[in-house]
Amino acid sequence: MNHAPKQTITLIGLGALGKVIVFKANSRNLSIQAIVRHHTKMNCEYLLNDTDGVSHKLNVACNDFEMLSQSDLILLTVKAFSIIEILEQFDKILPCDVPIILINNGMGIKEQIEARLPHRKHQFYQVITTMAAYTDSLGTHFVSKGMSYYGKIFTSSIQSKSCMSFTELNKKERRHTENEALTMFESLFLENGEISLIHRVHEISYYQLEKLYINALINPLTVKYQCLNGGLLDHINELNLLIDEILLFHSALHSSNAISQNLSRDELYFKLMDVIQKTQYNQSSMLQDFLASRRLEIEEISGYILKKSALMCLDLPATQLLYEEVKKRILREPIKH
């Protein structure tokens, strides 16, 4: 009897969320590898503590570029500012007929893909998630399963001839359909074999904006005050000023038909307080990066909002001031890597 070949996943980036995805794939007996910064590395070992406090020692194969070219699903869990450069670096070997799924904070990736990788527009999906993990000296800690949503970044795109030529050059025959690959991806978010913690949506842009707003309200403030997420409740007046500006920004997007759904103050405030409460003892991802002297996603979060606001002739003084304060902190603490 002939058995269907096993589906394969390539994960680009092995940060905290990437390590959680490897853990989930292993627990479902899926074939997964990681592409990491040091391309000579053949495997990565790490310790992961799951949401039940159980420790797992994991080992994942790394940097098999032939497997990358034949993968049925490609996931990117890297910082927003790295995505387009990585995709361009691997453009000649990435398959052209499989989903490429982005899991990142920040905005602006859609515009970069449209400008620099238009032949791949048909492949891209975006994930918005409240799943949370962090890494410290004791290992990687999977702290919240959260809820996730995903959808196509470009809803009406089809495969271009220029991308087909790469496929013909590689002479790879696709073994699994796109729907099969997406079903495999969704299986990573199943709990007890039946409860799904991910939903596919038609308009992912609204969920992207919601996540952008929460990030813009939490991340830069935690860098400014050098505090855990819960410490932001000591600065509620400043938070309220920022919320008012976010709502002004969203209202302008809605009025210009850039987004179909409006957003109420109560809705945004409730979601913000819910995130702060659930992550009150966590360091935000931006604060973690700042303390480790890594590049911050300030341009992809607050910077994106300010640039879009300028195009709509909106003045957001509190957001602008916070953005500038974070930039000044970066200048005082040079990036090491």
Order of alpha helices (4+ residues) and beta strands (2+ residues): beta-alpha-beta-beta-beta-alpha-beta-alpha-beta-alpha-beta-beta-beta-beta-alpha-alpha-beta-beta-beta-alpha-alpha-alpha-alpha-alpha-alpha
